[in-house]
Amino acid sequence: MRERTVLDDAAGVAGGVVSLLVGVRREMEVMARAAAEAVIRRLDLVTREEFEVVRELAQRAREENERLAARIASLEGRVPPPQDEVEGTAP
């Protein structure tokens, strides 16, 4: 009977140690996550959403630039170059 009590006590202590270690692990994860987030904030990194918005704006600007370049090329084909460019003299 005495052996069973000692084993029960040992099992209870072991269970308490395991619970303590699990709690310590969770607390360390929380602290590590908070430290990582602080570093990220100091680095002034953009969020995925901000990146996607800027990428979309850049894509639209690129498309507009291509459209305008094609329009300029079309207009240049219809209008003769200015006389000073033909003669090679500067204004």
mmCIF file of the C-alpha atoms, coordinates in Angstrom:
data_MODEL
# 
_entry.id   MODEL 
# 
loop_
_atom_site.group_PDB 
_atom_site.id 
_atom_site.type_symbol 
_atom_site.label_atom_id 
_atom_site.label_alt_id 
_atom_site.label_comp_id 
_atom_site.label_asym_id 
_atom_site.label_entity_id 
_atom_site.label_seq_id 
_atom_site.pdbx_PDB_ins_code 
_atom_site.Cartn_x 
_atom_site.Cartn_y 
_atom_site.Cartn_z 
_atom_site.occupancy 
_atom_site.B_iso_or_equiv 
_atom_site.pdbx_formal_charge 
_atom_site.auth_seq_id 
_atom_site.auth_comp_id 
_atom_site.auth_asym_id 
_atom_site.auth_atom_id 
_atom_site.pdbx_PDB_model_num 
ATOM 1  C CA . MET A 1 1  ? 0.000  0.000  0.000   1.00 0.00 ? 1  MET A CA 1 
ATOM 2  C CA . ARG A 1 2  ? 2.834  2.305  0.907   1.00 0.00 ? 2  ARG A CA 1 
ATOM 3  C CA . GLU A 1 3  ? 4.486  1.679  -2.486  1.00 0.00 ? 3  GLU A CA 1 
ATOM 4  C CA . ARG A 1 4  ? 1.288  2.645  -4.287  1.00 0.00 ? 4  ARG A CA 1 
ATOM 5  C CA . THR A 1 5  ? 1.115  5.936  -2.360  1.00 0.00 ? 5  THR A CA 1 
ATOM 6  C CA . VAL A 1 6  ? 4.719  6.773  -3.231  1.00 0.00 ? 6  VAL A CA 1 
ATOM 7  C CA . LEU A 1 7  ? 4.089  5.947  -6.889  1.00 0.00 ? 7  LEU A CA 1 
ATOM 8  C CA . ASP A 1 8  ? 0.889  8.003  -6.876  1.00 0.00 ? 8  ASP A CA 1 
ATOM 9  C CA . ASP A 1 9  ? 2.774  10.910 -5.338  1.00 0.00 ? 9  ASP A CA 1 
ATOM 10 C CA . ALA A 1 10 ? 5.571  10.553 -7.894  1.00 0.00 ? 10 ALA A CA 1 
ATOM 11 C CA . ALA A 1 11 ? 3.029  10.436 -10.727 1.00 0.00 ? 11 ALA A CA 1 
ATOM 12 C CA . GLY A 1 12 ? 1.335  13.553 -9.374  1.00 0.00 ? 12 GLY A CA 1 
ATOM 13 C CA . VAL A 1 13 ? 4.657  15.389 -9.153  1.00 0.00 ? 13 VAL A CA 1 
ATOM 14 C CA . ALA A 1 14 ? 5.570  14.267 -12.681 1.00 0.00 ? 14 ALA A CA 1 
ATOM 15 C CA . GLY A 1 15 ? 2.194  15.439 -13.947 1.00 0.00 ? 15 GLY A CA 1 
ATOM 16 C CA . GLY A 1 16 ? 2.726  18.776 -12.249 1.00 0.00 ? 16 GLY A CA 1 
ATOM 17 C CA . VAL A 1 17 ? 6.166  19.109 -13.817 1.00 0.00 ? 17 VAL A CA 1 
ATOM 18 C CA . VAL A 1 18 ? 4.737  18.314 -17.257 1.00 0.00 ? 18 VAL A CA 1 
ATOM 19 C CA . SER A 1 19 ? 2.002  20.922 -16.777 1.00 0.00 ? 19 SER A CA 1 
ATOM 20 C CA . LEU A 1 20 ? 4.617  23.447 -15.648 1.00 0.00 ? 20 LEU A CA 1 
ATOM 21 C CA . LEU A 1 21 ? 6.801  22.717 -18.674 1.00 0.00 ? 21 LEU A CA 1 
ATOM 22 C CA . VAL A 1 22 ? 3.833  23.051 -21.047 1.00 0.00 ? 22 VAL A CA 1 
ATOM 23 C CA . GLY A 1 23 ? 3.000  26.399 -19.471 1.00 0.00 ? 23 GLY A CA 1 
ATOM 24 C CA . VAL A 1 24 ? 6.609  27.566 -19.726 1.00 0.00 ? 24 VAL A CA 1 
ATOM 25 C CA . ARG A 1 25 ? 6.704  26.499 -23.375 1.00 0.00 ? 25 ARG A CA 1 
ATOM 26 C CA . ARG A 1 26 ? 3.541  28.451 -24.162 1.00 0.00 ? 26 ARG A CA 1 
ATOM 27 C CA . GLU A 1 27 ? 4.870  31.510 -22.366 1.00 0.00 ? 27 GLU A CA 1 
ATOM 28 C CA . MET A 1 28 ? 8.147  31.298 -24.295 1.00 0.00 ? 28 MET A CA 1 
ATOM 29 C CA . GLU A 1 29 ? 6.232  31.046 -27.588 1.00 0.00 ? 29 GLU A CA 1 
ATOM 30 C CA . VAL A 1 30 ? 4.208  34.141 -26.684 1.00 0.00 ? 30 VAL A CA 1 
ATOM 31 C CA . MET A 1 31 ? 7.346  36.046 -25.741 1.00 0.00 ? 31 MET A CA 1 
ATOM 32 C CA . ALA A 1 32 ? 9.169  34.953 -28.921 1.00 0.00 ? 32 ALA A CA 1 
ATOM 33 C CA . ARG A 1 33 ? 6.205  35.953 -31.080 1.00 0.00 ? 33 ARG A CA 1 
ATOM 34 C CA . ALA A 1 34 ? 6.009  39.362 -29.382 1.00 0.00 ? 34 ALA A CA 1 
ATOM 35 C CA . ALA A 1 35 ? 9.738  39.906 -29.866 1.00 0.00 ? 35 ALA A CA 1 
ATOM 36 C CA . ALA A 1 36 ? 9.506  38.925 -33.551 1.00 0.00 ? 36 ALA A CA 1 
ATOM 37 C CA . GLU A 1 37 ? 6.553  41.264 -34.096 1.00 0.00 ? 37 GLU A CA 1 
ATOM 38 C CA . ALA A 1 38 ? 8.494  44.102 -32.443 1.00 0.00 ? 38 ALA A CA 1 
ATOM 39 C CA . VAL A 1 39 ? 11.439 43.514 -34.784 1.00 0.00 ? 39 VAL A CA 1 
ATOM 40 C CA . ILE A 1 40 ? 9.118  43.446 -37.792 1.00 0.00 ? 40 ILE A CA 1 
ATOM 41 C CA . ARG A 1 41 ? 7.509  46.730 -36.714 1.00 0.00 ? 41 ARG A CA 1 
ATOM 42 C CA . ARG A 1 42 ? 10.948 48.331 -36.354 1.00 0.00 ? 42 ARG A CA 1 
ATOM 43 C CA . LEU A 1 43 ? 11.908 47.137 -39.830 1.00 0.00 ? 43 LEU A CA 1 
ATOM 44 C CA . ASP A 1 44 ? 8.842  48.962 -41.175 1.00 0.00 ? 44 ASP A CA 1 
ATOM 45 C CA . LEU A 1 45 ? 7.874  46.083 -43.456 1.00 0.00 ? 45 LEU A CA 1 
ATOM 46 C CA . VAL A 1 46 ? 4.703  46.256 -45.503 1.00 0.00 ? 46 VAL A CA 1 
ATOM 47 C CA . THR A 1 47 ? 1.807  43.886 -45.052 1.00 0.00 ? 47 THR A CA 1 
ATOM 48 C CA . ARG A 1 48 ? 0.751  41.464 -47.774 1.00 0.00 ? 48 ARG A CA 1 
ATOM 49 C CA . GLU A 1 49 ? -2.379 43.579 -48.386 1.00 0.00 ? 49 GLU A CA 1 
ATOM 50 C CA . GLU A 1 50 ? -0.321 46.771 -48.833 1.00 0.00 ? 50 GLU A CA 1 
ATOM 51 C CA . PHE A 1 51 ? 2.040  44.953 -51.193 1.00 0.00 ? 51 PHE A CA 1 
ATOM 52 C CA . GLU A 1 52 ? -0.835 43.667 -53.318 1.00 0.00 ? 52 GLU A CA 1 
ATOM 53 C CA . VAL A 1 53 ? -2.357 47.172 -53.584 1.00 0.00 ? 53 VAL A CA 1 
ATOM 54 C CA . VAL A 1 54 ? 0.949  48.678 -54.725 1.00 0.00 ? 54 VAL A CA 1 
ATOM 55 C CA . ARG A 1 55 ? 1.515  45.809 -57.152 1.00 0.00 ? 55 ARG A CA 1 
ATOM 56 C CA . GLU A 1 56 ? -1.918 46.415 -58.696 1.00 0.00 ? 56 GLU A CA 1 
ATOM 57 C CA . LEU A 1 57 ? -1.191 50.147 -58.999 1.00 0.00 ? 57 LEU A CA 1 
ATOM 58 C CA . ALA A 1 58 ? 2.142  49.403 -60.672 1.00 0.00 ? 58 ALA A CA 1 
ATOM 59 C CA . GLN A 1 59 ? 0.454  47.021 -63.114 1.00 0.00 ? 59 GLN A CA 1 
ATOM 60 C CA . ARG A 1 60 ? -2.139 49.647 -64.031 1.00 0.00 ? 60 ARG A CA 1 
ATOM 61 C CA . ALA A 1 61 ? 0.575  52.284 -64.473 1.00 0.00 ? 61 ALA A CA 1 
ATOM 62 C CA . ARG A 1 62 ? 2.568  49.920 -66.705 1.00 0.00 ? 62 ARG A CA 1 
ATOM 63 C CA . GLU A 1 63 ? -0.508 49.227 -68.859 1.00 0.00 ? 63 GLU A CA 1 
ATOM 64 C CA . GLU A 1 64 ? -1.278 52.958 -69.107 1.00 0.00 ? 64 GLU A CA 1 
ATOM 65 C CA . ASN A 1 65 ? 2.337  53.661 -70.078 1.00 0.00 ? 65 ASN A CA 1 
ATOM 66 C CA . GLU A 1 66 ? 2.187  51.031 -72.820 1.00 0.00 ? 66 GLU A CA 1 
ATOM 67 C CA . ARG A 1 67 ? -1.122 52.431 -74.088 1.00 0.00 ? 67 ARG A CA 1 
ATOM 68 C CA . LEU A 1 68 ? 0.258  55.970 -74.181 1.00 0.00 ? 68 LEU A CA 1 
ATOM 69 C CA . ALA A 1 69 ? 3.490  54.856 -75.867 1.00 0.00 ? 69 ALA A CA 1 
ATOM 70 C CA . ALA A 1 70 ? 1.447  53.151 -78.591 1.00 0.00 ? 70 ALA A CA 1 
ATOM 71 C CA . ARG A 1 71 ? -0.690 56.266 -79.004 1.00 0.00 ? 71 ARG A CA 1 
ATOM 72 C CA . ILE A 1 72 ? 2.401  58.494 -79.267 1.00 0.00 ? 72 ILE A CA 1 
ATOM 73 C CA . ALA A 1 73 ? 3.923  56.149 -81.849 1.00 0.00 ? 73 ALA A CA 1 
ATOM 74 C CA . SER A 1 74 ? 0.678  56.260 -83.834 1.00 0.00 ? 74 SER A CA 1 
ATOM 75 C CA . LEU A 1 75 ? 0.522  60.050 -83.688 1.00 0.00 ? 75 LEU A CA 1 
ATOM 76 C CA . GLU A 1 76 ? 4.169  60.419 -84.625 1.00 0.00 ? 76 GLU A CA 1 
ATOM 77 C CA . GLY A 1 77 ? 3.519  58.329 -87.710 1.00 0.00 ? 77 GLY A CA 1 
ATOM 78 C CA . ARG A 1 78 ? 0.817  60.778 -88.861 1.00 0.00 ? 78 ARG A CA 1 
ATOM 79 C CA . VAL A 1 79 ? 2.671  64.024 -88.252 1.00 0.00 ? 79 VAL A CA 1 
ATOM 80 C CA . PRO A 1 80 ? 5.944  64.904 -89.982 1.00 0.00 ? 80 PRO A CA 1 
ATOM 81 C CA . PRO A 1 81 ? 8.805  65.723 -87.599 1.00 0.00 ? 81 PRO A CA 1 
ATOM 82 C CA . PRO A 1 82 ? 9.493  69.421 -86.909 1.00 0.00 ? 82 PRO A CA 1 
ATOM 83 C CA . GLN A 1 83 ? 11.701 71.171 -89.454 1.00 0.00 ? 83 GLN A CA 1 
ATOM 84 C CA . ASP A 1 84 ? 14.616 71.713 -87.028 1.00 0.00 ? 84 ASP A CA 1 
ATOM 85 C CA . GLU A 1 85 ? 14.871 67.951 -86.420 1.00 0.00 ? 85 GLU A CA 1 
ATOM 86 C CA . VAL A 1 86 ? 14.951 67.261 -90.175 1.00 0.00 ? 86 VAL A CA 1 
ATOM 87 C CA . GLU A 1 87 ? 17.768 69.723 -90.762 1.00 0.00 ? 87 GLU A CA 1 
ATOM 88 C CA . GLY A 1 88 ? 19.679 68.575 -87.693 1.00 0.00 ? 88 GLY A CA 1 
ATOM 89 C CA . THR A 1 89 ? 19.889 72.036 -86.165 1.00 0.00 ? 89 THR A CA 1 
ATOM 90 C CA . ALA A 1 90 ? 19.012 72.847 -82.612 1.00 0.00 ? 90 ALA A CA 1 
ATOM 91 C CA . PRO A 1 91 ? 16.550 75.622 -81.829 1.00 0.00 ? 91 PRO A CA 1 
# 
